[in-house]
Amino acid sequence: MIVVNLPWPPHQLNPNKRLHWSRKSRAARLYRNMCYVLTKNAVQSSDYHSAGCGKMVFSIEFFPPDRRRRDDDNMLASFKAGRDGVADALGVDDNKFVTSFEVCDPVEDGAVRVTIQERAQ
């Protein structure tokens, strides 16, 4: 099992924002790279070794930056670039993930905690 603490997705990645594609693309690329690096560091400092052939349980805990109400589907959509960065760091296609998520209490600046483990066959 591996646990990775990631930053809250940038507001530009919220699907309700009406941004020019280039601004959204830049924010997505930067967030994906940041999640890649943080996941790679977490993998290197753990004893995690993926068999690479089976499904993985991909649990996401969203810790919003404030108490404003948010749609859970928008949080998932905002985190897509982060999910791709995690998959890149693990060297797997994200279609291997069996995803579950929950929204937790707010923390300062917001955060996303991802837990990945091999799914029992």
Biopython code that builds the backbone (N, CA, C, O; Angstrom):
import numpy as np
from Bio.PDB.StructureBuilder import StructureBuilder

atoms = [
    (1, "MET", "N", (0.847, -1.174, 0.000)),
    (1, "MET", "CA", (0.000, 0.000, 0.000)),
    (1, "MET", "C", (0.893, 1.237, 0.000)),
    (1, "MET", "O", (1.970, 1.250, 0.595)),
    (2, "ILE", "N", (0.424, 2.255, -0.670)),
    (2, "ILE", "CA", (1.141, 3.531, -0.693)),
    (2, "ILE", "C", (0.141, 4.658, -0.458)),
    (2, "ILE", "O", (-0.973, 4.630, -0.981)),
    (3, "VAL", "N", (0.545, 5.642, 0.329)),
    (3, "VAL", "CA", (-0.281, 6.813, 0.612)),
    (3, "VAL", "C", (0.484, 8.042, 0.148)),
    (3, "VAL", "O", (1.653, 8.223, 0.487)),
    (4, "VAL", "N", (-0.186, 8.884, -0.632)),
    (4, "VAL", "CA", (0.439, 10.095, -1.162)),
    (4, "VAL", "C", (-0.424, 11.291, -0.787)),
    (4, "VAL", "O", (-1.628, 11.293, -1.045)),
    (5, "ASN", "N", (0.177, 12.303, -0.186)),
    (5, "ASN", "CA", (-0.515, 13.555, 0.122)),
    (5, "ASN", "C", (-0.190, 14.561, -0.974)),
    (5, "ASN", "O", (0.971, 14.886, -1.222)),
    (6, "LEU", "N", (-1.242, 15.042, -1.618)),
    (6, "LEU", "CA", (-1.093, 15.938, -2.765)),
    (6, "LEU", "C", (-1.768, 17.278, -2.477)),
    (6, "LEU", "O", (-2.665, 17.354, -1.637)),
    (7, "PRO", "N", (-1.346, 18.320, -3.161)),
    (7, "PRO", "CA", (-1.998, 19.622, -2.981)),
    (7, "PRO", "C", (-3.395, 19.632, -3.604)),
    (7, "PRO", "O", (-3.716, 18.821, -4.474)),
    (8, "TRP", "N", (-4.191, 20.550, -3.145)),
    (8, "TRP", "CA", (-5.530, 20.758, -3.702)),
    (8, "TRP", "C", (-5.401, 21.186, -5.163)),
    (8, "TRP", "O", (-4.519, 21.984, -5.481)),
    (9, "PRO", "N", (-6.248, 20.684, -6.060)),
    (9, "PRO", "CA", (-6.136, 21.071, -7.473)),
    (9, "PRO", "C", (-6.318, 22.581, -7.672)),
    (9, "PRO", "O", (-7.122, 23.201, -6.976)),
    (10, "PRO", "N", (-5.590, 23.163, -8.599)),
    (10, "PRO", "CA", (-5.737, 24.598, -8.876)),
    (10, "PRO", "C", (-7.153, 24.924, -9.338)),
    (10, "PRO", "O", (-7.809, 24.112, -9.991)),
    (11, "HIS", "N", (-7.609, 26.111, -8.994)),
    (11, "HIS", "CA", (-8.978, 26.510, -9.349)),
    (11, "HIS", "C", (-9.212, 26.526, -10.860)),
    (11, "HIS", "O", (-10.351, 26.408, -11.312)),
    (12, "GLN", "N", (-8.146, 26.672, -11.639)),
    (12, "GLN", "CA", (-8.296, 26.686, -13.096)),
    (12, "GLN", "C", (-8.789, 25.338, -13.635)),
    (12, "GLN", "O", (-9.303, 25.281, -14.753)),
    (13, "LEU", "N", (-8.645, 24.265, -12.871)),
    (13, "LEU", "CA", (-9.051, 22.938, -13.332)),
    (13, "LEU", "C", (-10.503, 22.611, -13.005)),
    (13, "LEU", "O", (-11.009, 21.562, -13.405)),
    (14, "ASN", "N", (-11.170, 23.494, -12.289)),
    (14, "ASN", "CA", (-12.580, 23.282, -11.998)),
    (14, "ASN", "C", (-13.371, 23.333, -13.308)),
    (14, "ASN", "O", (-13.223, 24.287, -14.073)),
    (15, "PRO", "N", (-14.212, 22.320, -13.582)),
    (15, "PRO", "CA", (-14.943, 22.299, -14.857)),
    (15, "PRO", "C", (-15.939, 23.443, -15.014)),
    (15, "PRO", "O", (-16.382, 23.716, -16.129)),
    (16, "ASN", "N", (-16.303, 24.119, -13.919)),
    (16, "ASN", "CA", (-17.225, 25.253, -14.033)),
    (16, "ASN", "C", (-16.533, 26.542, -14.461)),
    (16, "ASN", "O", (-17.200, 27.518, -14.805)),
    (17, "LYS", "N", (-15.212, 26.554, -14.442)),
    (17, "LYS", "CA", (-14.465, 27.726, -14.905)),
    (17, "LYS", "C", (-14.525, 27.774, -16.426)),
    (17, "LYS", "O", (-14.457, 26.745, -17.098)),
    (18, "ARG", "N", (-14.649, 28.944, -16.939)),
    (18, "ARG", "CA", (-14.675, 29.121, -18.394)),
    (18, "ARG", "C", (-13.380, 29.807, -18.808)),
    (18, "ARG", "O", (-13.343, 31.011, -19.061)),
    (19, "LEU", "N", (-12.318, 29.006, -18.868)),
    (19, "LEU", "CA", (-11.010, 29.542, -19.193)),
    (19, "LEU", "C", (-10.635, 29.246, -20.639)),
    (19, "LEU", "O", (-11.155, 28.320, -21.260)),
    (20, "HIS", "N", (-9.730, 30.047, -21.150)),
    (20, "HIS", "CA", (-9.148, 29.742, -22.448)),
    (20, "HIS", "C", (-8.408, 28.416, -22.320)),
    (20, "HIS", "O", (-7.797, 28.144, -21.286)),
    (21, "TRP", "N", (-8.458, 27.600, -23.351)),
    (21, "TRP", "CA", (-7.880, 26.251, -23.291)),
    (21, "TRP", "C", (-6.399, 26.262, -22.920)),
    (21, "TRP", "O", (-5.921, 25.343, -22.255)),
    (22, "SER", "N", (-5.670, 27.295, -23.342)),
    (22, "SER", "CA", (-4.231, 27.311, -23.067)),
    (22, "SER", "C", (-3.941, 27.539, -21.582)),
    (22, "SER", "O", (-2.982, 26.980, -21.051)),
    (23, "ARG", "N", (-4.755, 28.349, -20.910)),
    (23, "ARG", "CA", (-4.567, 28.571, -19.471)),
    (23, "ARG", "C", (-4.895, 27.309, -18.690)),
    (23, "ARG", "O", (-4.191, 26.953, -17.745)),
    (24, "LYS", "N", (-5.975, 26.630, -19.094)),
    (24, "LYS", "CA", (-6.360, 25.396, -18.413)),
    (24, "LYS", "C", (-5.316, 24.305, -18.663)),
    (24, "LYS", "O", (-4.979, 23.547, -17.755)),
    (25, "SER", "N", (-4.814, 24.229, -19.876)),
    (25, "SER", "CA", (-3.818, 23.232, -20.242)),
    (25, "SER", "C", (-2.537, 23.425, -19.434)),
    (25, "SER", "O", (-1.942, 22.455, -18.966)),
    (26, "ARG", "N", (-2.123, 24.658, -19.274)),
    (26, "ARG", "CA", (-0.908, 24.947, -18.504)),
    (26, "ARG", "C", (-1.084, 24.534, -17.052)),
    (26, "ARG", "O", (-0.195, 23.912, -16.471)),
    (27, "ALA", "N", (-2.229, 24.875, -16.460)),
    (27, "ALA", "CA", (-2.493, 24.513, -15.063)),
    (27, "ALA", "C", (-2.539, 22.989, -14.905)),
    (27, "ALA", "O", (-2.022, 22.451, -13.926)),
    (28, "ALA", "N", (-3.153, 22.298, -15.863)),
    (28, "ALA", "CA", (-3.250, 20.839, -15.810)),
    (28, "ALA", "C", (-1.864, 20.202, -15.913)),
    (28, "ALA", "O", (-1.554, 19.256, -15.189)),
    (29, "ARG", "N", (-1.040, 20.721, -16.809)),
    (29, "ARG", "CA", (0.310, 20.172, -16.987)),
    (29, "ARG", "C", (1.145, 20.342, -15.719)),
    (29, "ARG", "O", (1.836, 19.416, -15.295)),
    (30, "LEU", "N", (1.077, 21.532, -15.115)),
    (30, "LEU", "CA", (1.848, 21.791, -13.896)),
    (30, "LEU", "C", (1.369, 20.919, -12.736)),
    (30, "LEU", "O", (2.181, 20.386, -11.980)),
    (31, "TYR", "N", (0.041, 20.775, -12.597)),
    (31, "TYR", "CA", (-0.494, 19.967, -11.505)),
    (31, "TYR", "C", (-0.176, 18.485, -11.721)),
    (31, "TYR", "O", (0.157, 17.774, -10.773)),
    (32, "ARG", "N", (-0.277, 18.028, -12.956)),
    (32, "ARG", "CA", (0.050, 16.634, -13.266)),
    (32, "ARG", "C", (1.513, 16.337, -12.926)),
    (32, "ARG", "O", (1.820, 15.307, -12.325)),
    (33, "ASN", "N", (2.407, 17.240, -13.314)),
    (33, "ASN", "CA", (3.828, 17.061, -13.019)),
    (33, "ASN", "C", (4.107, 17.066, -11.518)),
    (33, "ASN", "O", (4.921, 16.282, -11.030)),
    (34, "MET", "N", (3.430, 17.950, -10.790)),
    (34, "MET", "CA", (3.617, 18.023, -9.347)),
    (34, "MET", "C", (3.155, 16.711, -8.692)),
    (34, "MET", "O", (3.841, 16.182, -7.818)),
    (35, "CYS", "N", (2.015, 16.194, -9.105)),
    (35, "CYS", "CA", (1.499, 14.934, -8.550)),
    (35, "CYS", "C", (2.406, 13.771, -8.938)),
    (35, "CYS", "O", (2.591, 12.841, -8.154)),
    (36, "TYR", "N", (2.970, 13.820, -10.139)),
    (36, "TYR", "CA", (3.918, 12.790, -10.574)),
    (36, "TYR", "C", (5.133, 12.748, -9.641)),
    (36, "TYR", "O", (5.515, 11.684, -9.152)),
    (37, "VAL", "N", (5.723, 13.900, -9.404)),
    (37, "VAL", "CA", (6.935, 13.977, -8.576)),
    (37, "VAL", "C", (6.641, 13.534, -7.145)),
    (37, "VAL", "O", (7.412, 12.766, -6.570)),
    (38, "LEU", "N", (5.546, 14.003, -6.565)),
    (38, "LEU", "CA", (5.219, 13.636, -5.191)),
    (38, "LEU", "C", (4.933, 12.134, -5.070)),
    (38, "LEU", "O", (5.316, 11.507, -4.082)),
    (39, "THR", "N", (4.269, 11.567, -6.061)),
    (39, "THR", "CA", (3.982, 10.133, -6.045)),
    (39, "THR", "C", (5.267, 9.337, -6.231)),
    (39, "THR", "O", (5.489, 8.350, -5.531)),
    (40, "LYS", "N", (6.109, 9.752, -7.161)),
    (40, "LYS", "CA", (7.380, 9.071, -7.393)),
    (40, "LYS", "C", (8.218, 9.051, -6.110)),
    (40, "LYS", "O", (8.814, 8.029, -5.770)),
    (41, "ASN", "N", (8.260, 10.171, -5.409)),
    (41, "ASN", "CA", (8.996, 10.236, -4.142)),
    (41, "ASN", "C", (8.393, 9.295, -3.104)),
    (41, "ASN", "O", (9.125, 8.637, -2.365)),
    (42, "ALA", "N", (7.075, 9.228, -3.044)),
    (42, "ALA", "CA", (6.414, 8.341, -2.083)),
    (42, "ALA", "C", (6.668, 6.879, -2.419)),
    (42, "ALA", "O", (6.844, 6.059, -1.518)),
    (43, "VAL", "N", (6.690, 6.544, -3.699)),
    (43, "VAL", "CA", (6.948, 5.163, -4.126)),
    (43, "VAL", "C", (8.379, 4.768, -3.781)),
    (43, "VAL", "O", (8.619, 3.660, -3.301)),
    (44, "GLN", "N", (9.325, 5.665, -4.021)),
    (44, "GLN", "CA", (10.737, 5.366, -3.744)),
    (44, "GLN", "C", (11.011, 5.206, -2.261)),
    (44, "GLN", "O", (11.912, 4.459, -1.880)),
    (45, "SER", "N", (10.247, 5.896, -1.408)),
    (45, "SER", "CA", (10.488, 5.809, 0.031)),
    (45, "SER", "C", (9.644, 4.720, 0.695)),
    (45, "SER", "O", (9.642, 4.599, 1.920)),
    (46, "SER", "N", (8.930, 3.930, -0.103)),
    (46, "SER", "CA", (8.128, 2.844, 0.451)),
    (46, "SER", "C", (8.632, 1.513, -0.090)),
    (46, "SER", "O", (9.554, 1.461, -0.904)),
    (47, "ASP", "N", (8.013, 0.453, 0.374)),
    (47, "ASP", "CA", (8.371, -0.874, -0.122)),
    (47, "ASP", "C", (7.358, -1.361, -1.151)),
    (47, "ASP", "O", (7.208, -2.564, -1.366)),
    (48, "TYR", "N", (6.667, -0.420, -1.783)),
    (48, "TYR", "CA", (5.616, -0.749, -2.744)),
    (48, "TYR", "C", (6.218, -1.224, -4.065)),
    (48, "TYR", "O", (7.082, -0.562, -4.641)),
    (49, "HIS", "N", (5.752, -2.370, -4.531)),
    (49, "HIS", "CA", (6.139, -2.894, -5.839)),
    (49, "HIS", "C", (4.900, -3.449, -6.507)),
    (49, "HIS", "O", (4.321, -4.428, -6.036)),
    (50, "SER", "N", (4.493, -2.838, -7.589)),
    (50, "SER", "CA", (3.290, -3.276, -8.283)),
    (50, "SER", "C", (3.585, -4.470, -9.174)),
    (50, "SER", "O", (4.618, -4.531, -9.841)),
    (51, "ALA", "N", (2.661, -5.415, -9.172)),
    (51, "ALA", "CA", (2.775, -6.547, -10.092)),
    (51, "ALA", "C", (2.467, -6.075, -11.512)),
    (51, "ALA", "O", (2.895, -6.685, -12.491)),
    (52, "GLY", "N", (1.720, -4.982, -11.603)),
    (52, "GLY", "CA", (1.492, -4.366, -12.900)),
    (52, "GLY", "C", (0.449, -5.017, -13.784)),
    (52, "GLY", "O", (0.220, -4.545, -14.897)),
    (53, "CYS", "N", (-0.197, -6.090, -13.328)),
    (53, "CYS", "CA", (-1.133, -6.760, -14.225)),
    (53, "CYS", "C", (-2.574, -6.678, -13.745)),
    (53, "CYS", "O", (-3.494, -6.842, -14.547)),
    (54, "GLY", "N", (-2.795, -6.426, -12.454)),
    (54, "GLY", "CA", (-4.154, -6.440, -11.931)),
    (54, "GLY", "C", (-4.689, -5.050, -11.670)),
    (54, "GLY", "O", (-4.014, -4.044, -11.882)),
    (55, "LYS", "N", (-5.922, -5.027, -11.203)),
    (55, "LYS", "CA", (-6.561, -3.769, -10.828)),
    (55, "LYS", "C", (-5.978, -3.270, -9.513)),
    (55, "LYS", "O", (-5.450, -4.042, -8.713)),
    (56, "MET", "N", (-6.085, -1.966, -9.313)),
    (56, "MET", "CA", (-5.600, -1.334, -8.090)),
    (56, "MET", "C", (-6.742, -0.558, -7.462)),
    (56, "MET", "O", (-7.514, 0.102, -8.158)),
    (57, "VAL", "N", (-6.847, -0.641, -6.143)),
    (57, "VAL", "CA", (-7.822, 0.167, -5.421)),
    (57, "VAL", "C", (-7.215, 1.558, -5.262)),
    (57, "VAL", "O", (-6.128, 1.712, -4.704)),
    (58, "PHE", "N", (-7.924, 2.559, -5.755)),
    (58, "PHE", "CA", (-7.450, 3.944, -5.789)),
    (58, "PHE", "C", (-8.431, 4.766, -4.961)),
    (58, "PHE", "O", (-9.483, 5.168, -5.458)),
    (59, "SER", "N", (-8.086, 5.014, -3.700)),
    (59, "SER", "CA", (-8.973, 5.745, -2.792)),
    (59, "SER", "C", (-8.519, 7.197, -2.693)),
    (59, "SER", "O", (-7.340, 7.487, -2.491)),
    (60, "ILE", "N", (-9.478, 8.096, -2.839)),
    (60, "ILE", "CA", (-9.177, 9.525, -2.800)),
    (60, "ILE", "C", (-9.937, 10.148, -1.634)),
    (60, "ILE", "O", (-11.136, 9.922, -1.470)),
    (61, "GLU", "N", (-9.232, 10.928, -0.834)),
    (61, "GLU", "CA", (-9.855, 11.707, 0.227)),
    (61, "GLU", "C", (-9.609, 13.178, -0.087)),
    (61, "GLU", "O", (-8.466, 13.630, -0.142)),
    (62, "PHE", "N", (-10.690, 13.914, -0.290)),
    (62, "PHE", "CA", (-10.603, 15.343, -0.570)),
    (62, "PHE", "C", (-10.755, 16.113, 0.735)),
    (62, "PHE", "O", (-11.725, 15.923, 1.469)),
    (63, "PHE", "N", (-9.780, 16.992, 1.022)),
    (63, "PHE", "CA", (-9.826, 17.881, 2.170)),
    (63, "PHE", "C", (-9.902, 19.305, 1.621)),
    (63, "PHE", "O", (-8.865, 19.907, 1.340)),
    (64, "PRO", "N", (-11.108, 19.854, 1.464)),
    (64, "PRO", "CA", (-11.253, 21.185, 0.843)),
    (64, "PRO", "C", (-10.541, 22.273, 1.640)),
    (64, "PRO", "O", (-10.275, 22.109, 2.830)),
    (65, "PRO", "N", (-10.235, 23.387, 0.975)),
    (65, "PRO", "CA", (-9.548, 24.486, 1.650)),
    (65, "PRO", "C", (-10.479, 25.333, 2.534)),
    (65, "PRO", "O", (-10.001, 26.139, 3.333)),
    (66, "ASP", "N", (-11.788, 25.159, 2.399)),
    (66, "ASP", "CA", (-12.746, 25.927, 3.202)),
    (66, "ASP", "C", (-14.064, 25.148, 3.278)),
    (66, "ASP", "O", (-14.170, 24.044, 2.744)),
    (67, "ARG", "N", (-15.044, 25.719, 3.930)),
    (67, "ARG", "CA", (-16.305, 25.027, 4.165)),
    (67, "ARG", "C", (-17.346, 25.252, 3.067)),
    (67, "ARG", "O", (-18.491, 24.827, 3.217)),
    (68, "ARG", "N", (-16.975, 25.904, 1.981)),
    (68, "ARG", "CA", (-17.936, 26.096, 0.893)),
    (68, "ARG", "C", (-18.412, 24.752, 0.366)),
    (68, "ARG", "O", (-17.657, 23.781, 0.320)),
    (69, "ARG", "N", (-19.667, 24.715, -0.027)),
    (69, "ARG", "CA", (-20.198, 23.475, -0.591)),
    (69, "ARG", "C", (-19.621, 23.267, -1.982)),
    (69, "ARG", "O", (-19.513, 24.204, -2.773)),
    (70, "ARG", "N", (-19.252, 22.024, -2.265)),
    (70, "ARG", "CA", (-18.681, 21.671, -3.568)),
    (70, "ARG", "C", (-19.356, 20.414, -4.071)),
    (70, "ARG", "O", (-19.722, 19.537, -3.289)),
    (71, "ASP", "N", (-19.519, 20.332, -5.371)),
    (71, "ASP", "CA", (-20.038, 19.114, -5.980)),
    (71, "ASP", "C", (-18.925, 18.079, -6.021)),
    (71, "ASP", "O", (-17.802, 18.377, -6.429)),
    (72, "ASP", "N", (-19.242, 16.860, -5.594)),
    (72, "ASP", "CA", (-18.213, 15.831, -5.593)),
    (72, "ASP", "C", (-17.750, 15.480, -7.003)),
    (72, "ASP", "O", (-16.583, 15.140, -7.200)),
    (73, "ASP", "N", (-18.653, 15.558, -7.993)),
    (73, "ASP", "CA", (-18.226, 15.256, -9.366)),
    (73, "ASP", "C", (-17.271, 16.319, -9.906)),
    (73, "ASP", "O", (-16.406, 16.006, -10.724)),
    (74, "ASN", "N", (-17.411, 17.563, -9.466)),
    (74, "ASN", "CA", (-16.478, 18.607, -9.885)),
    (74, "ASN", "C", (-15.112, 18.417, -9.228)),
    (74, "ASN", "O", (-14.082, 18.716, -9.832)),
    (75, "MET", "N", (-15.107, 17.918, -7.984)),
    (75, "MET", "CA", (-13.821, 17.648, -7.335)),
    (75, "MET", "C", (-13.088, 16.540, -8.078)),
    (75, "MET", "O", (-11.881, 16.634, -8.301)),
    (76, "LEU", "N", (-13.808, 15.495, -8.461)),
    (76, "LEU", "CA", (-13.184, 14.415, -9.234)),
    (76, "LEU", "C", (-12.650, 14.928, -10.570)),
    (76, "LEU", "O", (-11.535, 14.596, -10.972)),
    (77, "ALA", "N", (-13.459, 15.742, -11.254)),
    (77, "ALA", "CA", (-13.027, 16.284, -12.549)),
    (77, "ALA", "C", (-11.813, 17.200, -12.392)),
    (77, "ALA", "O", (-10.912, 17.184, -13.231)),
    (78, "SER", "N", (-11.786, 17.993, -11.325)),
    (78, "SER", "CA", (-10.648, 18.880, -11.079)),
    (78, "SER", "C", (-9.376, 18.091, -10.806)),
    (78, "SER", "O", (-8.273, 18.573, -11.063)),
    (79, "PHE", "N", (-9.533, 16.873, -10.282)),
    (79, "PHE", "CA", (-8.387, 16.063, -9.908)),
    (79, "PHE", "C", (-7.896, 15.157, -11.047)),
    (79, "PHE", "O", (-6.950, 14.396, -10.844)),
    (80, "LYS", "N", (-8.500, 15.215, -12.222)),
    (80, "LYS", "CA", (-8.128, 14.321, -13.313)),
    (80, "LYS", "C", (-6.642, 14.408, -13.663)),
    (80, "LYS", "O", (-5.988, 13.381, -13.842)),
    (81, "ALA", "N", (-6.109, 15.616, -13.762)),
    (81, "ALA", "CA", (-4.677, 15.768, -14.074)),
    (81, "ALA", "C", (-3.817, 15.157, -12.971)),
    (81, "ALA", "O", (-2.769, 14.575, -13.253)),
    (82, "GLY", "N", (-4.250, 15.283, -11.723)),
    (82, "GLY", "CA", (-3.522, 14.679, -10.617)),
    (82, "GLY", "C", (-3.549, 13.163, -10.685)),
    (82, "GLY", "O", (-2.541, 12.501, -10.440)),
    (83, "ARG", "N", (-4.697, 12.627, -11.015)),
    (83, "ARG", "CA", (-4.837, 11.166, -11.168)),
    (83, "ARG", "C", (-3.921, 10.657, -12.269)),
    (83, "ARG", "O", (-3.292, 9.609, -12.125)),
    (84, "ASP", "N", (-3.848, 11.395, -13.366)),
    (84, "ASP", "CA", (-2.954, 11.014, -14.467)),
    (84, "ASP", "C", (-1.491, 11.062, -14.034)),
    (84, "ASP", "O", (-0.697, 10.208, -14.430)),
    (85, "GLY", "N", (-1.132, 12.059, -13.224)),
    (85, "GLY", "CA", (0.236, 12.153, -12.722)),
    (85, "GLY", "C", (0.592, 10.991, -11.812)),
    (85, "GLY", "O", (1.711, 10.479, -11.860)),
    (86, "VAL", "N", (-0.356, 10.573, -10.983)),
    (86, "VAL", "CA", (-0.133, 9.421, -10.108)),
    (86, "VAL", "C", (0.055, 8.164, -10.955)),
    (86, "VAL", "O", (0.965, 7.373, -10.704)),
    (87, "ALA", "N", (-0.799, 7.982, -11.951)),
    (87, "ALA", "CA", (-0.692, 6.809, -12.835)),
    (87, "ALA", "C", (0.648, 6.810, -13.567)),
    (87, "ALA", "O", (1.282, 5.762, -13.699)),
    (88, "ASP", "N", (1.083, 7.971, -14.042)),
    (88, "ASP", "CA", (2.386, 8.070, -14.712)),
    (88, "ASP", "C", (3.514, 7.627, -13.780)),
    (88, "ASP", "O", (4.412, 6.890, -14.187)),
    (89, "ALA", "N", (3.460, 8.081, -12.529)),
    (89, "ALA", "CA", (4.512, 7.746, -11.566)),
    (89, "ALA", "C", (4.535, 6.251, -11.257)),
    (89, "ALA", "O", (5.598, 5.684, -11.002)),
    (90, "LEU", "N", (3.368, 5.616, -11.278)),
    (90, "LEU", "CA", (3.298, 4.182, -11.008)),
    (90, "LEU", "C", (3.604, 3.350, -12.250)),
    (90, "LEU", "O", (3.827, 2.143, -12.160)),
    (91, "GLY", "N", (3.614, 4.007, -13.409)),
    (91, "GLY", "CA", (3.876, 3.306, -14.661)),
    (91, "GLY", "C", (2.726, 2.428, -15.108)),
    (91, "GLY", "O", (2.935, 1.386, -15.729)),
    (92, "VAL", "N", (1.488, 2.856, -14.787)),
    (92, "VAL", "CA", (0.304, 2.091, -15.185)),
    (92, "VAL", "C", (-0.687, 3.004, -15.902)),
    (92, "VAL", "O", (-0.625, 4.228, -15.787)),
    (93, "ASP", "N", (-1.587, 2.389, -16.631)),
    (93, "ASP", "CA", (-2.694, 3.130, -17.240)),
    (93, "ASP", "C", (-3.756, 3.312, -16.159)),
    (93, "ASP", "O", (-4.032, 2.384, -15.400)),
    (94, "ASP", "N", (-4.355, 4.506, -16.086)),
    (94, "ASP", "CA", (-5.321, 4.731, -15.012)),
    (94, "ASP", "C", (-6.611, 3.931, -15.169)),
    (94, "ASP", "O", (-7.482, 4.003, -14.302)),
    (95, "ASN", "N", (-6.756, 3.169, -16.256)),
    (95, "ASN", "CA", (-7.925, 2.291, -16.354)),
    (95, "ASN", "C", (-7.774, 1.082, -15.426)),
    (95, "ASN", "O", (-8.716, 0.304, -15.272)),
    (96, "LYS", "N", (-6.608, 0.918, -14.811)),
    (96, "LYS", "CA", (-6.369, -0.145, -13.821)),
    (96, "LYS", "C", (-6.929, 0.226, -12.446)),
    (96, "LYS", "O", (-6.995, -0.626, -11.559)),
    (97, "PHE", "N", (-7.337, 1.498, -12.257)),
    (97, "PHE", "CA", (-7.798, 1.967, -10.961)),
    (97, "PHE", "C", (-9.276, 1.662, -10.746)),
    (97, "PHE", "O", (-10.107, 1.917, -11.618)),
    (98, "VAL", "N", (-9.588, 1.118, -9.585)),
    (98, "VAL", "CA", (-10.958, 1.000, -9.104)),
    (98, "VAL", "C", (-11.077, 2.105, -8.066)),
    (98, "VAL", "O", (-10.513, 2.005, -6.977)),
    (99, "THR", "N", (-11.810, 3.159, -8.404)),
    (99, "THR", "CA", (-11.779, 4.401, -7.641)),
    (99, "THR", "C", (-12.919, 4.508, -6.630)),
    (99, "THR", "O", (-14.071, 4.186, -6.920)),
    (100, "SER", "N", (-12.560, 4.967, -5.444)),
    (100, "SER", "CA", (-13.540, 5.376, -4.439)),
    (100, "SER", "C", (-13.071, 6.722, -3.892)),
    (100, "SER", "O", (-11.879, 7.030, -3.922)),
    (101, "PHE", "N", (-14.001, 7.509, -3.400)),
    (101, "PHE", "CA", (-13.600, 8.809, -2.867)),
    (101, "PHE", "C", (-14.557, 9.251, -1.779)),
    (101, "PHE", "O", (-15.692, 8.784, -1.688)),
    (102, "GLU", "N", (-14.067, 10.162, -0.958)),
    (102, "GLU", "CA", (-14.907, 10.785, 0.049)),
    (102, "GLU", "C", (-14.425, 12.210, 0.285)),
    (102, "GLU", "O", (-13.263, 12.544, 0.054)),
    (103, "VAL", "N", (-15.347, 13.031, 0.746)),
    (103, "VAL", "CA", (-15.028, 14.417, 1.065)),
    (103, "VAL", "C", (-14.906, 14.512, 2.582)),
    (103, "VAL", "O", (-15.822, 14.132, 3.312)),
    (104, "CYS", "N", (-13.785, 15.014, 3.045)),
    (104, "CYS", "CA", (-13.483, 15.098, 4.475)),
    (104, "CYS", "C", (-13.590, 16.544, 4.949)),
    (104, "CYS", "O", (-13.967, 17.434, 4.187)),
    (105, "ASP", "N", (-13.256, 16.761, 6.207)),
    (105, "ASP", "CA", (-13.293, 18.106, 6.770)),
    (105, "ASP", "C", (-12.221, 18.976, 6.125)),
    (105, "ASP", "O", (-11.179, 18.475, 5.703)),
    (106, "PRO", "N", (-12.478, 20.277, 6.049)),
    (106, "PRO", "CA", (-11.503, 21.195, 5.444)),
    (106, "PRO", "C", (-10.192, 21.272, 6.229)),
    (106, "PRO", "O", (-10.161, 21.109, 7.448)),
    (107, "VAL", "N", (-9.110, 21.528, 5.484)),
    (107, "VAL", "CA", (-7.811, 21.825, 6.078)),
    (107, "VAL", "C", (-7.277, 23.079, 5.391)),
    (107, "VAL", "O", (-7.695, 23.415, 4.283)),
    (108, "GLU", "N", (-6.365, 23.758, 6.048)),
    (108, "GLU", "CA", (-5.811, 24.981, 5.470)),
    (108, "GLU", "C", (-5.143, 24.683, 4.125)),
    (108, "GLU", "O", (-4.348, 23.749, 4.026)),
    (109, "ASP", "N", (-5.452, 25.450, 3.117)),
    (109, "ASP", "CA", (-4.943, 25.333, 1.747)),
    (109, "ASP", "C", (-5.492, 24.117, 0.989)),
    (109, "ASP", "O", (-5.241, 23.985, -0.209)),
    (110, "GLY", "N", (-6.222, 23.243, 1.646)),
    (110, "GLY", "CA", (-6.787, 22.069, 0.979)),
    (110, "GLY", "C", (-5.735, 21.014, 0.696)),
    (110, "GLY", "O", (-4.539, 21.305, 0.652)),
    (111, "ALA", "N", (-6.196, 19.781, 0.503)),
    (111, "ALA", "CA", (-5.281, 18.680, 0.207)),
    (111, "ALA", "C", (-6.074, 17.520, -0.382)),
    (111, "ALA", "O", (-7.296, 17.449, -0.260)),
    (112, "VAL", "N", (-5.348, 16.621, -1.017)),
    (112, "VAL", "CA", (-5.926, 15.391, -1.540)),
    (112, "VAL", "C", (-5.015, 14.259, -1.086)),
    (112, "VAL", "O", (-3.812, 14.282, -1.345)),
    (113, "ARG", "N", (-5.594, 13.263, -0.404)),
    (113, "ARG", "CA", (-4.813, 12.105, 0.014)),
    (113, "ARG", "C", (-5.240, 10.916, -0.845)),
    (113, "ARG", "O", (-6.421, 10.578, -0.922)),
    (114, "VAL", "N", (-4.263, 10.298, -1.480)),
    (114, "VAL", "CA", (-4.518, 9.149, -2.345)),
    (114, "VAL", "C", (-3.887, 7.914, -1.714)),
    (114, "VAL", "O", (-2.721, 7.934, -1.318)),
    (115, "THR", "N", (-4.661, 6.850, -1.624)),
    (115, "THR", "CA", (-4.175, 5.570, -1.126)),
    (115, "THR", "C", (-4.319, 4.555, -2.260)),
    (115, "THR", "O", (-5.393, 4.410, -2.844)),
    (116, "ILE", "N", (-3.232, 3.861, -2.561)),
    (116, "ILE", "CA", (-3.220, 2.892, -3.663)),
    (116, "ILE", "C", (-2.785, 1.547, -3.107)),
    (116, "ILE", "O", (-1.804, 1.453, -2.370)),
    (117, "GLN", "N", (-3.520, 0.517, -3.466)),
    (117, "GLN", "CA", (-3.114, -0.834, -3.077)),
    (117, "GLN", "C", (-3.583, -1.824, -4.119)),
    (117, "GLN", "O", (-4.549, -1.584, -4.843)),
    (118, "GLU", "N", (-2.885, -2.935, -4.181)),
    (118, "GLU", "CA", (-3.258, -4.003, -5.106)),
    (118, "GLU", "C", (-4.626, -4.538, -4.706)),
    (118, "GLU", "O", (-4.909, -4.711, -3.520)),
    (119, "ARG", "N", (-5.449, -4.794, -5.671)),
    (119, "ARG", "CA", (-6.767, -5.345, -5.400)),
    (119, "ARG", "C", (-6.647, -6.865, -5.298)),
    (119, "ARG", "O", (-6.037, -7.512, -6.150)),
    (120, "ALA", "N", (-7.236, -7.418, -4.246)),
    (120, "ALA", "CA", (-7.205, -8.871, -4.087)),
    (120, "ALA", "C", (-8.029, -9.504, -5.185)),
    (120, "ALA", "O", (-9.124, -9.034, -5.493)),
    (121, "GLN", "N", (-7.517, -10.558, -5.774)),
    (121, "GLN", "CA", (-8.205, -11.233, -6.889)),
    (121, "GLN", "C", (-9.349, -12.074, -6.403)),
    (121, "GLN", "O", (-10.034, -12.709, -7.206)),
]
sb = StructureBuilder()
sb.init_structure("model")
sb.init_model(0)
sb.init_chain("A")
sb.init_seg("    ")
for serial, (resi, resn, name, xyz) in enumerate(atoms, 1):
    if name == "N":
        sb.init_residue(resn, " ", resi, " ")
    sb.init_atom(name, np.array(xyz, "f"), 0.0, 1.0, " ", f" {name:<3s}", serial, name[0])
structure = sb.get_structure()
